Amino acid sequence: MNPLVSIITIVYNGEETLQKTIDSIACQSYSDIEYIVVDGGSADSTVDIIKANEECIARWISEPDDGLYDAMNKGVEMATGDYLWFINSGDEIYDSETLSNLFINDAWADVYYGDTVMIDAEGKVIGERRLQPPATLSWNDFKNGMLVSHQSIIVSAKIAEKYNTKYRFSADFEWCLLALKKAQKVVNSNRVLSRFLDGGITKQNIIPGLKERFVIMHRYFGLGSTIMHHIPIAFRFFSYVIKHKRF
């Protein structure tokens, strides 16, 4: 029996971005998918788009929330699958065979991860993500930053926790870290798993997001280690921005 994957999309006023996300999920050749959409009470035509695509959506809600991670927690509560995968509005699964290829050699791992490509609003590829996933991944690797995009990590529901809503911009960093800390088997898919829409909420709030991430790293790795690792992190960040004119 194949694992059931709960794919969760968080959206708010996503009339310009949601359909591409839905299409990337509807076209999957892998059939054991439970697709959940959590809308934050959009004022545009988002709900109309959801209703027009109900054939491929298992469950959806549209109601006000207390921010991104509160909405994500609603998705976790609604999910009944073996795995959780967050593909938010504007982001896309890489291609139609992504999930079919994922479980070919390694089924029922605790965590699967892979690479990410950045796209613009037109869906055109901008380039690779600044941080690249390592060949092997453990929670300790997050001392060096979020090496894997949240859109390219798939976590077993058995080990997935709720998001810590005291963080407004970096709760996904802690969520991934804790999943890896619990995981006994972590599989590198060696594939691109997602297409990430550049300019999300974290990027729009880069400074408060980095402050939150520092607090999280301090909590799990200690102050000395966090400061020591932030020196090369800062150097790589500014070097990348200078070279690529983006982050």
C-alpha positions as CSV (number, residue, x, y, z in Angstrom):
1,M,0.0,0.0,0.0
2,N,1.3,3.4,-0.9
3,P,1.6,6.2,1.7
4,L,-1.2,8.8,1.7
5,V,0.3,12.2,1.4
6,S,-1.6,15.2,2.8
7,I,-0.6,18.2,0.7
8,I,-1.6,21.4,2.4
9,T,-1.9,24.8,0.7
10,I,-2.2,28.0,2.8
11,V,-3.7,31.0,0.9
12,Y,-5.0,34.5,1.4
13,N,-6.2,36.6,-1.4
14,G,-4.5,34.3,-3.8
15,E,-6.6,34.8,-7.0
16,E,-3.4,35.4,-9.0
17,T,-1.3,32.5,-7.6
18,L,-3.6,29.7,-6.4
19,Q,-4.6,28.0,-9.7
20,K,-1.0,27.2,-10.7
21,T,-0.5,25.6,-7.3
22,I,-3.7,23.5,-7.6
23,D,-2.7,22.5,-11.2
24,S,0.7,21.2,-10.0
25,I,-1.0,19.0,-7.5
26,A,-3.9,17.9,-9.7
27,C,-1.5,16.7,-12.4
28,Q,0.4,14.3,-10.1
29,S,0.6,10.8,-11.5
30,Y,0.7,9.6,-7.8
31,S,-2.9,8.9,-6.8
32,D,-2.7,8.6,-3.0
33,I,-3.0,12.3,-2.3
34,E,-5.2,14.1,0.2
35,Y,-5.3,17.8,-0.9
36,I,-6.3,20.4,1.7
37,V,-6.7,24.1,1.2
38,V,-6.8,26.5,4.1
39,D,-7.9,30.0,3.1
40,G,-7.7,32.9,5.6
41,G,-11.0,34.4,4.6
42,S,-10.0,36.0,1.3
43,A,-11.7,39.1,0.0
44,D,-11.0,38.4,-3.7
45,S,-12.0,35.4,-5.9
46,T,-9.9,32.8,-4.1
47,V,-12.9,30.9,-2.7
48,D,-14.4,30.8,-6.2
49,I,-11.2,29.2,-7.5
50,I,-11.3,26.7,-4.6
51,K,-14.9,25.8,-5.4
52,A,-14.1,25.4,-9.1
53,N,-11.4,22.9,-8.2
54,E,-13.3,20.9,-5.6
55,E,-12.9,17.7,-7.6
56,C,-9.2,17.5,-6.6
57,I,-9.6,19.0,-3.1
58,A,-10.4,16.7,-0.3
59,R,-11.2,19.4,2.3
60,W,-11.0,23.1,2.5
61,I,-12.0,25.9,4.9
62,S,-12.2,29.7,4.5
63,E,-12.1,31.7,7.7
64,P,-9.9,34.3,9.4
65,D,-6.7,33.1,11.1
66,D,-4.1,34.5,13.4
67,G,-1.3,34.5,10.8
68,L,0.5,32.0,8.6
69,Y,1.4,29.4,11.2
70,D,-2.0,29.4,12.8
71,A,-3.4,28.6,9.3
72,M,-0.7,25.8,8.9
73,N,-1.8,24.3,12.2
74,K,-5.4,24.2,10.9
75,G,-4.0,22.2,8.0
76,V,-2.2,19.8,10.3
77,E,-5.4,19.3,12.2
78,M,-7.4,18.6,9.0
79,A,-4.8,16.1,7.6
80,T,-5.3,12.4,7.9
81,G,-2.4,11.3,5.7
82,D,0.8,9.5,6.5
83,Y,2.8,12.5,5.4
84,L,2.5,16.2,5.5
85,W,3.7,18.4,2.6
86,F,3.1,22.2,2.6
87,I,2.9,23.7,-0.9
88,N,1.5,27.2,-0.3
89,S,-0.3,29.4,-2.8
90,G,2.1,30.4,-5.6
91,D,4.5,27.5,-5.0
92,E,4.3,24.3,-7.1
93,I,5.3,20.7,-7.0
94,Y,8.2,20.4,-9.4
95,D,6.6,18.1,-12.0
96,S,3.9,15.5,-12.5
97,E,6.2,12.6,-11.5
98,T,7.6,14.1,-8.4
99,L,5.6,12.1,-5.8
100,S,5.6,8.9,-7.9
101,N,9.4,9.0,-8.0
102,L,9.8,9.8,-4.3
103,F,8.7,6.4,-2.9
104,I,10.2,4.1,-5.5
105,N,13.3,3.1,-3.5
106,D,12.6,4.2,0.0
107,A,9.0,4.0,1.4
108,W,7.9,5.0,4.9
109,A,10.9,7.1,5.9
110,D,10.4,9.7,8.6
111,V,11.5,12.6,6.4
112,Y,12.1,13.1,2.7
113,Y,13.9,16.2,1.4
114,G,15.2,17.6,-1.9
115,D,16.1,20.7,-3.8
116,T,14.1,23.8,-4.8
117,V,14.1,26.1,-7.8
118,M,13.0,29.7,-7.5
119,I,10.3,31.0,-9.8
120,D,8.9,34.4,-10.5
121,A,5.2,35.4,-10.7
122,E,5.1,34.2,-14.3
123,G,6.3,30.8,-13.3
124,K,9.7,31.3,-15.0
125,V,12.8,29.8,-13.2
126,I,15.0,32.4,-11.6
127,G,17.6,30.0,-10.4
128,E,18.5,27.7,-7.6
129,R,17.8,28.5,-4.0
130,R,20.7,30.2,-2.2
131,L,21.2,27.4,0.3
132,Q,21.6,23.9,-1.1
133,P,20.5,20.7,0.6
134,P,23.4,18.5,1.9
135,A,23.9,14.9,0.8
136,T,22.8,13.8,4.3
137,L,20.7,15.9,6.6
138,S,20.2,16.0,10.4
139,W,18.8,18.5,12.8
140,N,22.3,19.7,13.7
141,D,22.9,20.9,10.1
142,F,20.4,23.7,10.9
143,K,23.2,25.4,12.8
144,N,24.2,26.5,9.3
145,G,20.8,27.9,8.4
146,M,17.7,26.4,6.8
147,L,19.5,24.2,4.3
148,V,16.3,22.8,2.9
149,S,13.3,24.8,1.8
150,H,10.1,24.2,3.8
151,Q,8.4,23.4,0.4
152,S,10.9,20.6,-0.2
153,I,10.6,18.7,3.0
154,I,8.0,16.0,3.5
155,V,7.4,14.8,7.1
156,S,5.7,11.8,8.6
157,A,2.6,12.7,10.4
158,K,3.8,10.5,13.3
159,I,6.6,12.9,14.1
160,A,5.1,16.2,12.9
161,E,4.3,18.8,15.6
162,K,2.2,21.9,15.5
163,Y,3.9,25.1,14.5
164,N,4.9,27.4,17.4
165,T,2.8,30.5,16.7
166,K,4.8,32.7,19.0
167,Y,7.1,33.0,15.9
168,R,5.5,35.0,13.1
169,F,8.1,34.5,10.4
170,S,10.4,31.5,11.3
171,A,8.2,28.9,12.9
172,D,8.9,26.7,9.8
173,F,12.6,26.7,10.7
174,E,11.8,25.2,14.1
175,W,9.2,22.8,12.7
176,C,11.7,21.3,10.3
177,L,14.4,21.2,12.9
178,L,12.2,19.3,15.4
179,A,11.0,16.9,12.7
180,L,14.6,16.0,11.9
181,K,15.5,15.8,15.6
182,K,12.8,13.1,16.0
183,A,13.5,11.3,12.7
184,Q,15.2,8.0,12.6
185,K,15.3,7.7,8.8
186,V,15.9,10.7,6.6
187,V,16.0,10.2,2.9
188,N,17.5,12.6,0.3
189,S,15.4,12.3,-2.8
190,N,18.3,13.7,-4.9
191,R,15.6,15.5,-6.9
192,V,14.1,18.9,-7.1
193,L,10.8,18.6,-5.3
194,S,9.3,22.1,-5.5
195,R,9.2,25.4,-7.4
196,F,9.2,28.2,-4.8
197,L,7.6,31.6,-5.6
198,D,10.2,34.3,-4.8
199,G,9.1,37.0,-2.4
200,G,7.1,35.2,0.2
201,I,6.2,36.5,3.7
202,T,9.6,35.5,5.2
203,K,11.5,37.4,2.5
204,Q,9.3,40.4,2.9
205,N,10.1,40.4,6.6
206,I,13.7,39.3,6.3
207,I,15.1,41.2,9.4
208,P,12.4,40.1,12.0
209,G,12.6,36.6,10.4
210,L,16.4,36.4,10.9
211,K,16.0,37.7,14.5
212,E,13.5,34.9,15.2
213,R,15.8,32.3,13.6
214,F,18.6,33.5,15.8
215,V,16.4,33.0,18.9
216,I,15.5,29.5,17.8
217,M,19.1,28.6,17.1
218,H,20.1,29.9,20.5
219,R,17.5,27.8,22.1
220,Y,18.6,24.5,20.5
221,F,22.3,25.0,19.8
222,G,23.4,27.5,22.5
223,L,24.5,31.1,22.3
224,G,28.2,30.4,21.6
225,S,27.5,28.0,18.8
226,T,24.9,30.2,17.3
227,I,27.2,33.3,17.2
228,M,30.1,31.2,15.8
229,H,27.9,29.8,13.0
230,H,26.4,33.2,12.1
231,I,29.8,34.5,11.0
232,P,30.1,32.2,8.0
233,I,26.3,32.4,7.4
234,A,26.5,36.2,7.2
235,F,29.6,36.1,4.9
236,R,27.9,33.6,2.5
237,F,24.6,35.6,2.5
238,F,26.2,38.9,1.6
239,S,28.5,37.2,-0.9
240,Y,25.5,35.7,-2.6
241,V,23.6,38.9,-2.7
242,I,26.5,40.8,-4.3
243,K,27.0,38.1,-6.9
244,H,23.4,37.3,-7.8
245,K,21.6,40.5,-6.9
246,R,19.0,38.5,-5.0
247,F,18.6,36.5,-1.8
